[in-house]
């Protein structure tokens, strides 16, 4: 498998300027008949040509360009002008992460792209990135031919992908007309069913004559319910509803409609009920009302050059032992995430799942937002607020399998074990105890493609993290299988080509309709061309999760500090395919579950319960000192080398000391049959202890502060970016810095030296030895200064290396570690330090009102992006 690093730059993507010491709220305004607010944002982004030295002149030039294009410039539209805002009056999050403002009454609506025709090549365009793949070119041609045939069939029989992917407008419940009467259409695909009726609160759970559906020649049951004489809907908004189905074997069952948009469980009931969700009124933009359809107010943030993802779970995000709500998350968590410096959230467990303890991965209702956390409109309001704060919102979507639950889910809807799934053993995942989709089935394609579009259309998600993709792509599902990188493992009889083609189709759909959509695939196999565009013949994802890194850290932490291999660590970090972007992360959300260990637990274990008092507030221990030092180093080197984007799971940024234990009853492991004791349904450990992070007398605050500084360093210097999107951005006034080089991985000294963009990062993993006048190589000449040190007091360090006392480091020419320049540094034991151009260093930056504690970057840095 070829690996490599990237040397190009990313496309312009944010409506923010790199200015001289100022920032602004991102104001969106328009006049009647002029450009839309979203277009004003885009035009601003395209024309921005500011530099730090020429900020004022550049702003005037930009305003002049926009005025000549008849674009209105209301007061504050470009609040980045030095005269428009005083950074001394701003909190750091307002300075570094400005909000988006829109005019009163503004309504956001998506602007869709066109569906791209299938290119005329044979599916081997992606092989230009790896010549060794030509040995398996026939496989690429084979799956490309299947893709073309399906696209052609959709065009011929369904009116194209645009219409085919909006199945929710046909299936489930929809307002419409029949013979001149207004009412509710209901449709359900259940080819094996013998009879089907609607039952619910609207008919006291007993079907009347007009409540029985008719089956057409395609196995679709249809029913029309006209409005009542007073004009009210035959099924009231928020009323419970189910299908009463006579299955293929004559058994009568009650099922939740497959396309239901909300399902709820009463406190005193075991089963879920479908809910007819159709508010009669439409709310004003941004208005949250229990009985009004939410109207989106804020535009989607532009796609960032690199993602800093905060992975989160709404239900367990509260400090209290309870299931948190969308509304509480909106008010409490989103500001916290913004303050930390992340630019994206990835939300787990959105699709309804009857079993809370499944972490959201055993989906029962694919189109329903999880009712434990609130209503669909409250989820929309949460996403809209995230957009106002400039946060990309990704959804953890599950299309790899479905819950086996026959009472609440879609399994055996008509009494057969097929329908959307493979029948027999092939349709069952023995380890996950779940059903496996048949991606070669027409209605399965309609269901899943529509589902992918639904959440983007209806809720304004900005993209997805696709769960369990390795399981999808191979008949063996990656179980008990070790991938070695041999291409026969990816392209042969083991491959589920139907599943791979589905992934190409869904990436085709999402990226065409929503050009700024982001898709991330959870693939552990290393499938070649996984992150090449579908139109090249690739699978089409933007990013692959670099899952090997978390496993490597677990392996490393089991050994003595003296045995940590610097080359081993850096190889795992950088071992990824050329021109295929990855999201790096140091630890997975699974490690936070009961029975596993987070990095903080691996490093500090039980000492976290007794010795986490901050200096002056109680006793410490060598275990805690070591753990805090290494926790910071592990996270920074992962961000620096692990990929073109970065992910952190909620709470891990401060070393959360408690595991996650969802409320659960006694059960049995489906793969082994072993008894698994429950916890009595307790929520005590299913929460996040923000009080520990916020407590001034505990050391958790130090880890959180370092994580915050790390994220803001990337804001300022753009040292992460996606290789296949890099182009020069100098013409736009800001740019990213994708240059990556590991110049030293010294096993004796336990030192790693990394270059990312203009930065030089020095990691000393040695447990006892510090180095004075340690020579490190660098690409650029000139003077360097310390921008970030893990040894700062605000990060729980000893201040042996601090920007307050460190001076200039003037580089000198001459080869060192294969670098044209070098300079001398002090590298204390178990510290990491980041050096950058002296012109962009300000040791007093964090003493200013808008400064980030511990970060010594001048103003917003040279390559600032939100």
DOBAGU-779102 format. One line per 2 residues: their letters; for each residue y, x, z of C-alpha. Coordinates in steps of 0.5 Angstrom, whole numbers, plus 500, padded with zeros to 3 digits. Each point is the difference from the previous one (the first is absolute). Example, Ala and Ser with C-alpha at 12.3 -4.5 7.8 and 13.67 -1.06 7.14 Angstrom:
BEGIN
AS> 491,525,516; 507,502,498
***
This chain:
BEGIN
XX> 500,500,500; 507,503,498
XX> 505,501,505; 507,502,500
XX> 507,499,502; 506,497,497
XX> 507,503,497; 503,494,497
XX> 505,495,503; 501,493,502
XX> 504,495,496; 506,497,503
XX> 498,494,504; 505,498,506
XX> 507,497,500; 503,506,505
XX> 504,506,499; 500,507,502
XX> 507,500,503; 504,504,505
XX> 498,498,507; 500,493,499
XX> 496,494,498; 501,492,499
XX> 497,494,501; 497,498,493
XX> 504,494,498; 498,496,494
XX> 505,496,497; 502,496,494
XX> 505,495,497; 498,494,496
XX> 498,502,493; 499,507,501
XX> 494,504,501; 495,498,506
XX> 500,504,506; 494,503,499
XX> 503,503,493; 506,502,504
XX> 495,504,504; 496,503,494
XX> 506,502,496; 503,503,507
XX> 493,504,500; 501,502,493
XX> 507,503,500; 500,503,506
XX> 502,507,499; 503,503,507
XX> 499,506,503; 502,503,507
XX> 506,504,497; 502,495,495
XX> 499,493,504; 507,497,500
XX> 501,502,493; 493,497,498
XX> 501,494,503; 506,499,496
XX> 496,501,494; 495,495,502
XX> 505,495,501; 503,501,494
XX> 494,500,496; 498,493,503
XX> 507,497,499; 500,502,493
XX> 493,496,499; 503,494,503
XX> 496,501,507; 504,497,506
XX> 502,505,505; 501,495,506
XX> 503,504,507; 494,504,503
XX> 495,500,494; 500,507,500
XX> 501,501,507; 498,508,499
XX> 507,502,499; 502,505,505
XX> 506,495,502; 496,494,500
XX> 496,501,506; 500,505,506
XX> 493,503,502; 503,501,507
XX> 500,492,501; 492,500,498
XX> 494,500,503; 495,505,497
XX> 496,494,497; 506,497,497
XX> 502,507,497; 493,502,498
XX> 497,493,498; 506,496,498
XX> 498,492,499; 501,496,494
XX> 505,495,500; 501,494,495
XX> 505,495,499; 500,493,503
XX> 495,495,497; 497,506,496
XX> 493,498,498; 495,505,498
XX> 495,499,494; 495,505,497
XX> 501,502,493; 493,501,497
XX> 498,505,495; 496,499,493
XX> 493,501,500; 498,506,496
XX> 496,499,494; 493,505,501
XX> 502,506,496; 496,502,494
XX> 497,506,503; 492,501,502
XX> 502,500,507; 500,508,501
XX> 507,501,500; 499,502,507
XX> 496,506,499; 506,504,498
XX> 501,501,507; 493,503,501
XX> 496,503,494; 494,500,504
XX> 499,493,500; 499,500,492
XX> 492,501,502; 501,493,502
XX> 504,497,495; 495,495,498
XX> 501,496,507; 507,500,499
XX> 499,497,493; 495,495,503
XX> 504,497,505; 507,500,496
XX> 496,496,495; 498,495,506
XX> 507,500,502; 503,498,493
XX> 495,495,499; 502,496,506
XX> 507,501,499; 499,497,493
XX> 495,494,503; 506,498,505
XX> 505,500,494; 495,496,496
XX> 498,495,505; 505,500,506
XX> 507,501,497; 500,507,502
XX> 501,504,506; 506,497,502
XX> 497,493,501; 493,502,502
XX> 503,504,506; 503,493,503
XX> 494,497,501; 503,497,507
XX> 505,496,495; 493,496,498
XX> 495,501,505; 501,497,508
XX> 506,496,501; 506,499,495
XX> 505,495,499; 500,497,494
XX> 500,493,495; 494,496,498
XX> 501,494,495; 508,500,502
XX> 498,500,508; 503,506,504
XX> 495,502,505; 495,506,502
XX> 495,503,495; 494,503,504
XX> 494,505,496; 495,504,502
XX> 494,504,497; 494,498,503
XX> 495,500,494; 494,499,504
XX> 502,494,504; 498,493,499
XX> 506,496,503; 507,502,503
XX> 505,496,504; 506,502,504
XX> 500,498,507; 505,502,506
XX> 505,497,504; 503,496,494
XX> 494,495,500; 497,501,507
XX> 495,505,497; 497,494,496
XX> 500,500,493; 503,494,497
XX> 498,498,492; 506,504,498
XX> 498,506,503; 494,502,496
XX> 501,506,495; 497,500,493
XX> 497,506,497; 501,502,493
XX> 496,504,495; 502,507,503
XX> 498,498,507; 507,499,503
XX> 501,494,504; 506,496,499
XX> 504,495,504; 507,497,500
XX> 503,496,506; 507,496,498
XX> 505,500,505; 501,495,505
XX> 505,494,498; 505,502,504
XX> 500,507,497; 497,504,505
XX> 494,505,498; 493,497,501
XX> 498,506,504; 506,501,505
XX> 502,507,500; 496,504,506
XX> 495,495,500; 492,503,501
XX> 496,499,494; 493,502,498
XX> 495,499,494; 494,496,501
XX> 495,503,496; 493,497,498
XX> 497,507,498; 494,502,495
XX> 495,498,505; 503,494,502
XX> 502,502,506; 507,497,503
XX> 505,506,502; 508,500,501
XX> 503,506,497; 507,503,500
XX> 503,500,493; 499,507,497
XX> 508,500,498; 502,497,506
XX> 507,503,502; 500,499,508
XX> 494,499,505; 500,499,507
XX> 496,500,506; 501,496,506
XX> 500,503,507; 494,496,502
XX> 496,500,493; 495,505,498
XX> 501,499,492; 507,500,496
XX> 503,495,496; 503,500,493
XX> 508,498,501; 504,497,494
XX> 506,504,500; 505,497,496
XX> 507,500,503; 504,494,498
XX> 507,504,500; 502,506,498
XX> 504,505,505; 507,503,499
XX> 499,508,498; 497,503,506
XX> 499,494,504; 494,500,504
XX> 498,492,502; 493,498,502
XX> 500,494,494; 505,503,495
XX> 497,505,494; 503,507,501
XX> 505,502,495; 500,508,499
XX> 507,503,501; 499,508,499
XX> 498,503,494; 494,505,500
XX> 502,507,502; 499,505,494
XX> 494,504,500; 500,506,504
XX> 499,507,497; 495,501,506
XX> 497,495,505; 500,501,507
XX> 496,494,502; 499,497,507
XX> 494,497,500; 500,494,505
XX> 496,493,502; 505,495,502
XX> 495,496,505; 499,507,505
XX> 507,502,499; 503,497,506
XX> 501,504,507; 497,494,503
XX> 492,498,500; 501,495,495
XX> 500,498,493; 507,502,497
XX> 503,496,495; 504,501,493
XX> 506,498,504; 500,505,505
XX> 498,505,496; 506,499,495
XX> 504,500,506; 497,506,505
XX> 496,504,495; 504,501,494
XX> 506,503,503; 495,505,504
XX> 497,502,493; 506,501,496
XX> 503,504,506; 494,505,500
XX> 502,501,492; 494,497,497
XX> 502,497,493; 493,495,499
XX> 496,496,505; 493,499,498
XX> 497,493,503; 493,499,502
XX> 497,493,501; 504,496,496
XX> 495,496,497; 497,495,504
XX> 494,502,504; 496,496,505
XX> 497,506,504; 506,503,503
XX> 496,506,502; 499,502,493
XX> 507,503,499; 501,495,494
XX> 495,503,496; 495,494,500
XX> 504,495,496; 499,493,500
XX> 506,497,497; 503,505,494
XX> 506,496,499; 502,498,507
XX> 504,504,505; 497,501,506
XX> 502,494,505; 499,504,506
XX> 507,504,499; 504,494,497
XX> 501,495,494; 501,503,493
XX> 507,499,500; 501,504,506
XX> 496,506,497; 505,499,494
XX> 506,501,505; 497,506,503
XX> 499,503,493; 507,498,498
XX> 503,504,506; 496,506,498
XX> 503,500,493; 507,499,504
XX> 498,506,504; 498,504,493
XX> 493,500,502; 494,500,495
XX> 495,495,502; 493,501,498
XX> 494,495,502; 493,503,501
XX> 496,495,495; 493,499,501
XX> 496,499,493; 494,505,501
XX> 496,494,504; 501,494,504
XX> 498,497,506; 493,497,501
XX> 503,494,504; 497,494,496
XX> 504,495,505; 507,503,499
XX> 500,504,494; 498,500,492
XX> 493,502,501; 494,495,498
XX> 506,495,498; 496,496,496
XX> 493,502,503; 498,505,495
XX> 501,508,502; 503,501,494
XX> 507,497,498; 505,506,501
XX> 494,505,502; 494,503,498
XX> 494,496,502; 494,503,504
XX> 500,507,503; 506,503,495
XX> 505,495,503; 499,502,507
XX> 503,506,503; 494,502,506
XX> 505,505,504; 506,495,500
XX> 496,494,500; 504,496,495
XX> 500,498,493; 501,504,493
XX> 504,497,494; 498,500,493
XX> 505,503,497; 497,498,493
XX> 501,493,501; 505,496,497
XX> 503,496,506; 499,506,505
XX> 505,503,495; 505,494,500
XX> 499,500,508; 501,507,501
XX> 506,501,495; 503,494,502
XX> 500,502,507; 503,507,499
XX> 506,497,496; 500,494,506
XX> 502,505,505; 506,503,496
XX> 502,494,497; 500,495,506
XX> 502,505,506; 503,506,496
XX> 496,505,502; 501,507,496
XX> 493,502,499; 493,501,503
XX> 496,505,504; 493,498,497
XX> 494,500,505; 493,502,499
XX> 501,503,493; 495,505,500
XX> 495,494,502; 502,496,494
XX> 499,506,495; 493,502,501
XX> 494,496,501; 498,504,506
XX> 507,498,503; 500,507,502
XX> 495,499,506; 496,506,502
XX> 503,504,494; 503,507,500
XX> 505,501,494; 500,507,498
XX> 505,499,494; 495,500,494
XX> 502,496,495; 493,496,499
XX> 502,497,507; 506,496,497
XX> 498,499,493; 493,497,500
XX> 495,495,502; 502,500,507
XX> 507,498,498; 502,492,500
XX> 504,500,494; 502,493,500
XX> 503,502,507; 504,505,497
XX> 502,496,494; 502,495,505
XX> 504,505,504; 503,502,493
XX> 502,493,499; 504,499,506
XX> 504,506,500; 501,498,492
XX> 503,493,503; 504,503,506
XX> 503,506,497; 502,496,494
XX> 503,494,503; 503,503,506
XX> 502,507,497; 502,503,507
XX> 493,498,503; 496,505,504
XX> 493,500,500; 496,505,505
XX> 492,500,500; 495,502,506
XX> 495,504,496; 497,506,503
XX> 495,501,494; 506,504,496
XX> 499,496,494; 503,504,494
XX> 506,496,497; 500,496,506
XX> 508,501,500; 501,500,493
XX> 504,494,496; 495,495,498
XX> 503,500,493; 497,507,500
XX> 494,498,501; 500,502,508
XX> 499,495,505; 507,499,501
XX> 502,501,508; 506,504,502
XX> 497,503,505; 494,502,503
XX> 499,500,508; 498,507,502
XX> 495,498,504; 497,507,501
XX> 505,503,504; 499,495,506
XX> 493,502,500; 502,507,500
XX> 504,500,506; 495,497,504
XX> 495,505,498; 505,506,502
XX> 502,497,506; 493,501,503
XX> 500,507,499; 504,505,504
XX> 507,502,499; 498,507,498
XX> 495,497,495; 505,495,496
XX> 500,503,493; 506,500,496
XX> 498,500,493; 495,495,502
XX> 505,495,502; 505,502,494
XX> 495,499,495; 498,493,503
XX> 507,498,500; 501,503,492
XX> 494,498,497; 502,494,496
XX> 500,499,493; 505,502,495
XX> 505,495,498; 497,495,505
XX> 504,498,506; 498,500,507
XX> 502,497,507; 498,505,505
XX> 499,497,507; 498,504,506
XX> 496,495,504; 497,493,497
XX> 501,493,504; 493,500,501
XX> 500,506,505; 505,495,504
XX> 494,495,501; 496,500,506
XX> 494,505,500; 504,505,496
XX> 506,505,501; 507,501,498
XX> 503,507,499; 503,499,506
XX> 494,499,504; 496,505,497
XX> 505,505,502; 502,497,507
XX> 494,495,502; 501,498,507
XX> 505,505,502; 505,495,496
XX> 499,495,506; 502,505,506
XX> 505,505,497; 504,497,494
XX> 506,500,505; 507,503,497
XX> 502,507,503; 503,498,507
XX> 496,494,501; 494,502,502
XX> 494,505,498; 498,503,494
XX> 493,503,497; 499,506,495
XX> 496,494,496; 506,496,500
XX> 504,506,498; 495,502,494
XX> 499,493,498; 507,498,499
XX> 502,507,496; 494,499,495
XX> 501,492,499; 507,502,497
XX> 497,506,496; 494,496,497
XX> 505,494,498; 505,505,497
XX> 495,504,496; 497,493,498
XX> 506,498,497; 502,506,497
XX> 493,502,496; 496,493,501
XX> 503,496,494; 506,498,496
XX> 501,494,505; 498,500,508
XX> 497,494,504; 500,499,508
XX> 497,495,504; 504,496,505
XX> 501,503,506; 496,507,498
XX> 507,503,499; 501,500,508
XX> 492,501,501; 499,493,503
XX> 495,501,506; 496,494,499
XX> 495,498,495; 500,494,496
XX> 495,495,503; 500,493,496
XX> 498,494,504; 493,499,499
XX> 493,497,503; 493,503,500
XX> 497,501,493; 496,504,496
XX> 501,506,495; 498,497,494
XX> 498,507,497; 495,502,506
XX> 499,494,504; 503,503,506
XX> 503,496,506; 507,501,500
XX> 503,497,507; 507,496,499
XX> 506,501,504; 500,492,502
XX> 506,499,495; 505,504,503
XX> 506,502,497; 502,506,505
XX> 499,505,496; 502,497,493
XX> 507,502,500; 505,506,500
XX> 503,503,506; 507,501,498
XX> 502,500,507; 497,507,500
XX> 503,503,494; 507,497,503
XX> 499,502,507; 505,506,501
XX> 495,503,506; 494,501,495
XX> 499,505,495; 498,495,494
XX> 507,500,498; 500,507,498
XX> 494,499,495; 504,494,498
XX> 507,504,499; 496,505,496
XX> 497,495,495; 507,497,499
XX> 503,507,498; 494,501,496
XX> 502,494,496; 507,501,499
XX> 499,507,498; 496,497,494
XX> 506,495,499; 505,506,500
XX> 496,505,496; 495,496,496
XX> 494,505,501; 495,494,498
XX> 499,497,493; 495,497,495
XX> 498,506,495; 500,495,494
XX> 506,497,501; 505,507,501
XX> 506,501,495; 506,503,501
XX> 505,495,504; 506,505,500
XX> 504,495,496; 499,495,505
XX> 503,504,505; 494,500,504
XX> 493,503,499; 494,502,504
XX> 497,506,501; 492,500,498
XX> 499,508,500; 494,501,504
XX> 497,507,502; 495,503,505
XX> 502,507,501; 496,502,506
XX> 494,497,504; 499,506,504
XX> 493,499,504; 502,506,505
XX> 507,498,502; 498,492,499
XX> 506,499,496; 502,496,494
XX> 506,501,496; 502,494,495
XX> 505,499,495; 502,493,498
XX> 506,499,496; 506,504,503
XX> 496,501,507; 496,505,503
XX> 495,497,506; 497,505,504
XX> 494,498,505; 497,504,505
XX> 494,497,503; 498,506,504
XX> 499,498,507; 503,506,504
XX> 504,505,495; 507,499,498
XX> 503,504,494; 507,504,500
XX> 503,502,493; 494,497,496
XX> 501,500,493; 499,494,496
XX> 500,499,492; 505,496,497
XX> 502,498,493; 507,499,500
XX> 505,506,502; 506,499,505
XX> 501,498,507; 495,496,504
XX> 501,496,506; 496,496,505
XX> 500,493,499; 494,497,504
XX> 496,503,506; 495,497,503
XX> 502,504,506; 506,497,501
XX> 501,497,507; 501,493,497
XX> 493,500,497; 497,503,507
XX> 500,507,498; 502,506,504
XX> 507,502,496; 497,507,498
XX> 502,498,493; 506,496,499
XX> 505,498,495; 505,501,506
XX> 498,507,501; 497,502,493
XX> 505,504,495; 500,501,492
XX> 494,503,497; 502,504,494
XX> 495,501,495; 498,506,496
XX> 497,501,494; 493,503,498
XX> 493,498,500; 497,497,506
XX> 494,495,500; 501,499,493
XX> 507,498,501; 507,503,497
XX> 504,500,506; 498,500,508
XX> 504,499,507; 498,502,507
XX> 499,494,505; 498,499,507
XX> 493,496,501; 498,498,507
XX> 493,498,501; 498,493,498
XX> 507,498,497; 502,498,493
XX> 507,502,497; 504,498,494
XX> 505,504,497; 505,498,494
XX> 506,502,496; 505,502,505
XX> 505,496,497; 496,494,502
XX> 499,502,507; 504,497,506
XX> 498,502,507; 505,495,503
XX> 498,494,495; 496,497,506
XX> 505,500,504; 504,495,496
XX> 500,493,500; 496,499,494
XX> 495,506,501; 493,500,501
XX> 498,503,506; 497,507,499
XX> 502,500,493; 505,505,497
XX> 501,498,493; 507,500,498
XX> 503,493,498; 494,496,496
XX> 497,506,497; 500,502,493
XX> 495,495,497; 501,494,504
XX> 497,494,499; 499,494,504
***
